[in-house]
Amino acid sequence: MRAMFTLIDGKILAHEIRQNIKKEVAQLKTLGVEPGLAFVLVGENPASQIYVSNKQKACDEVGIRNFTDTLPATVSESELLKHIEGLNKNEKVHGILVQLPLPKQLDTKKIILAIDPKKDVDGLHPDNLGRLVAKLPGLRPCTPQGILHLIESTGINVSGKDACVVGRSDIVGKPTALLLLAKDATVTLCHSQTSALSAKIAQADIVVAAIGRAKFIRGDWIKQGAVVIDVGTNRLSDGKICGDVDFETASKKAAFISPVPGGVGPMTIAMLLKNTIEACKNKEKP
């Protein structure tokens, strides 16, 4: 008999969060405060254009004023840095998001460093990542925040659970591991050089897959009753999108599993809106 699983619907959860943010924005506006988010889009990468468009729509939906600066793919590093400095000084801009990836002539780390940490709504500035490590207040990376919300929406107590994060990127893997650690999970951070990966995953009560390989994590690796969060977005030869987890087999073992698409993606945008409001409120504090 097939085991029953519960789908962790990121669209529903993100909608609830956006509705709360919409109320918060309306409240801020009654106080004469209008949150503002600036997008910087360099070049004409079709995927980046879609991502920014989706984020713009989310801002419009909740009432966050948003500005989009589209710069040519040939922009020099000094020109982009000067542009970011202007946004840092702009009183109407509470959050700055530089859409990644950037063209090859630009040093991504240098560009992120140029953003005022208090306006770094992506949570990727070393100042904010350091605050995460030190458990100090700061803007947290959006996707890891969304992942934690998805996990906690299942009702499980993360404290004391064995969690396995597959993928060690600065954007997802590392900060997700730190957020889980802050919730008192016992965390194993795995990557491409990890030996006996399947055995490590098989011990985990919580699995976060962010390795960027289609259907890489098989169902027979999953512990019975585990929570599985799939961060991967991979396009197959037939044009369909799938995650890093083989959903069909993993759903036979997992108690809770997030879909691709419709899981982590909507939550990432919801957390971007949340960070923008947080940055706005922090600026307005006396």
C-alpha positions in Angstrom: 0.0 0.0 0.0 1.3 3.4 -1.0 2.3 5.7 1.9 0.4 9.0 2.1 2.3 12.2 2.0 1.3 15.9 2.4 2.3 18.3 -0.3 3.8 21.5 1.1 2.1 24.1 -1.1 4.4 27.1 -1.3 1.8 29.1 -3.3 -0.8 28.9 -0.6 1.7 29.7 2.2 3.2 32.6 0.2 -0.2 34.0 -0.5 -1.0 34.1 3.2 2.3 35.9 3.9 1.7 38.4 1.1 -1.7 39.2 2.5 -0.2 40.0 5.9 2.5 42.1 4.2 -0.2 44.0 2.3 -1.9 45.0 5.6 1.5 46.0 7.0 2.3 48.2 4.0 -1.2 49.9 4.3 -0.5 50.6 8.0 2.9 52.1 7.2 1.4 54.4 4.6 -1.1 55.8 7.1 2.0 56.9 9.0 3.4 58.6 5.9 5.9 55.8 5.2 6.0 54.2 1.7 8.4 51.2 1.4 10.5 51.3 -1.8 12.4 48.5 -3.6 14.8 49.1 -6.4 15.6 46.3 -8.9 18.8 46.5 -11.0 18.7 44.4 -14.1 21.9 44.2 -16.2 21.6 42.9 -19.8 18.7 41.0 -21.4 18.9 37.5 -19.8 15.4 36.2 -20.5 15.2 34.2 -17.2 16.4 37.3 -15.2 13.7 39.4 -17.0 11.0 36.9 -15.9 12.3 36.8 -12.3 12.3 40.6 -12.0 8.8 40.8 -13.6 7.4 38.3 -11.1 9.0 40.3 -8.2 7.6 43.6 -9.6 4.1 42.0 -9.7 4.4 40.8 -6.1 5.4 44.3 -5.0 2.5 45.9 -6.9 0.1 43.4 -5.3 1.1 44.4 -1.7 1.6 48.1 -2.4 5.4 48.3 -2.3 6.7 51.1 -4.6 9.2 49.6 -6.9 11.8 51.0 -9.3 13.5 49.0 -12.1 16.8 50.2 -13.5 17.7 48.3 -16.7 21.3 48.7 -17.7 23.1 47.4 -20.8 25.0 44.1 -20.7 28.1 46.1 -21.7 27.9 48.4 -18.6 31.3 48.8 -16.9 31.9 47.8 -13.3 32.6 51.4 -12.3 29.3 52.6 -13.9 27.4 49.9 -12.0 29.1 50.7 -8.7 28.3 54.3 -9.2 24.6 53.4 -9.9 24.4 51.4 -6.7 25.9 54.2 -4.7 23.1 56.5 -6.0 20.5 54.0 -4.8 22.3 53.7 -1.4 21.8 57.4 -1.0 18.2 57.5 -2.3 15.9 58.1 0.7 12.9 56.6 -1.2 14.7 53.3 -1.7 14.6 51.0 1.3 15.8 47.8 -0.5 18.1 47.1 -3.4 18.1 43.9 -5.4 20.7 43.4 -8.1 19.4 40.5 -10.2 22.0 37.7 -10.6 23.7 36.3 -12.6 25.7 39.3 -13.9 27.6 39.5 -17.2 31.1 38.0 -17.0 33.0 41.4 -17.0 31.4 42.2 -13.6 32.7 41.0 -10.3 29.6 39.7 -8.5 31.1 39.8 -5.0 32.3 43.4 -5.5 28.9 44.5 -6.6 27.2 42.8 -3.6 29.7 44.4 -1.3 28.8 47.9 -2.7 25.1 47.6 -1.6 24.3 49.2 1.8 23.9 46.2 4.1 20.7 47.8 5.6 19.2 47.8 2.0 20.5 44.4 1.1 17.1 42.7 0.8 18.7 39.6 -0.8 20.6 39.1 2.5 23.8 38.3 0.6 26.1 41.0 1.9 28.9 39.6 4.1 27.7 41.9 6.9 24.3 40.2 6.9 25.8 36.7 6.4 28.1 37.4 9.3 25.2 38.5 11.5 23.4 35.3 10.6 26.5 33.3 11.8 26.7 35.4 15.0 22.9 35.2 15.6 22.6 39.0 15.4 19.7 40.9 13.9 20.0 41.4 10.1 18.4 40.7 6.8 18.4 37.0 6.1 18.8 35.4 2.6 15.3 35.0 1.0 15.4 31.4 -0.2 16.7 30.0 3.1 14.0 31.9 5.0 11.4 30.5 2.7 12.7 27.0 3.1 12.5 27.4 6.9 8.9 28.6 6.7 8.0 25.6 4.5 9.5 23.2 7.0 7.8 24.9 10.0 4.5 24.9 8.2 4.4 21.1 8.6 4.0 21.6 12.3 7.2 19.6 13.2 9.5 20.8 15.9 12.9 21.4 14.2 14.7 21.3 17.5 16.7 18.0 17.9 15.9 16.8 14.4 18.6 15.5 12.0 18.7 17.8 8.9 20.7 17.1 5.7 21.3 20.1 3.4 22.6 19.0 0.0 24.4 21.9 -1.6 26.8 24.4 -0.1 26.2 27.6 -2.1 26.4 31.0 -0.3 22.9 31.8 -1.5 21.0 28.7 -0.4 23.0 25.8 1.2 25.2 27.5 3.8 22.6 30.0 5.1 19.9 27.3 5.2 22.2 25.1 7.3 22.8 28.1 9.6 19.1 28.9 10.0 18.3 25.2 10.8 21.2 25.2 13.3 19.8 28.3 14.9 16.6 26.3 15.4 18.6 23.6 17.2 18.6 21.0 14.4 21.6 18.8 14.0 22.8 19.7 10.5 24.9 17.8 8.0 25.9 20.0 5.1 26.7 17.9 2.0 28.1 18.7 -1.4 29.6 17.3 -4.6 32.6 15.8 -2.8 30.6 14.2 0.0 31.2 10.4 0.3 28.3 8.0 1.1 25.8 10.8 0.4 22.8 8.4 0.2 23.6 7.1 3.7 23.7 10.6 5.1 20.4 11.5 3.5 18.8 8.3 4.8 19.5 9.4 8.4 17.8 12.8 8.0 14.4 13.8 9.4 14.6 16.9 7.2 16.2 16.9 3.7 16.9 20.2 1.8 18.0 19.5 -1.8 19.8 22.4 -3.5 22.4 20.7 -5.7 21.2 21.7 -9.2 20.9 18.2 -10.7 17.6 16.9 -12.0 16.0 14.1 -10.0 19.4 13.4 -8.4 18.0 12.4 -5.0 16.2 9.1 -5.2 13.2 8.0 -3.2 15.0 5.0 -1.7 17.5 7.4 -0.1 14.7 9.1 1.9 13.9 8.2 5.5 10.4 7.1 6.1 8.3 10.0 7.4 10.9 12.7 6.5 10.3 16.3 5.4 11.7 17.0 2.0 12.2 20.5 0.6 13.3 20.6 -3.1 15.0 23.8 -4.1 16.1 22.6 -7.5 14.8 24.1 -10.8 16.0 22.0 -13.7 14.6 22.1 -17.3 14.4 18.7 -19.0 14.8 18.0 -22.7 11.0 18.0 -23.1 10.8 21.5 -21.7 9.3 20.4 -18.4 10.6 21.7 -15.0 11.7 19.3 -12.3 13.5 19.5 -9.0 16.6 17.9 -7.6 14.5 15.2 -6.0 12.8 12.3 -7.8 9.3 13.4 -6.7 7.5 10.2 -7.8 9.7 7.9 -5.7 10.5 10.3 -2.8 6.8 11.0 -2.2 6.3 7.3 -1.3 8.7 7.7 1.7 8.3 11.3 2.7 5.6 12.5 5.1 5.8 16.1 3.7 7.4 17.1 0.4 7.5 20.4 -1.6 6.7 20.4 -5.3 8.7 22.0 -8.2 7.4 24.4 -9.3 5.1 25.8 -6.7 7.2 25.1 -3.6 10.3 27.2 -2.7 9.9 29.7 -5.6 6.8 31.6 -4.4 8.3 31.6 -0.8 11.5 33.3 -2.0 9.5 36.2 -3.4 7.4 36.4 -0.3 10.5 36.7 1.8 11.9 39.4 -0.4 8.8 41.5 0.3 9.2 40.7 4.0 12.8 41.8 4.0 11.8 45.1 2.2 9.3 45.9 4.9 11.9 45.0 7.6 14.5 47.3 6.0 11.9 50.1 5.7 10.9 49.8 9.4 14.6 49.6 10.5 15.2 52.9 8.7 12.2 54.6 10.2 13.2 53.6 13.8 14.3 56.7 15.9 
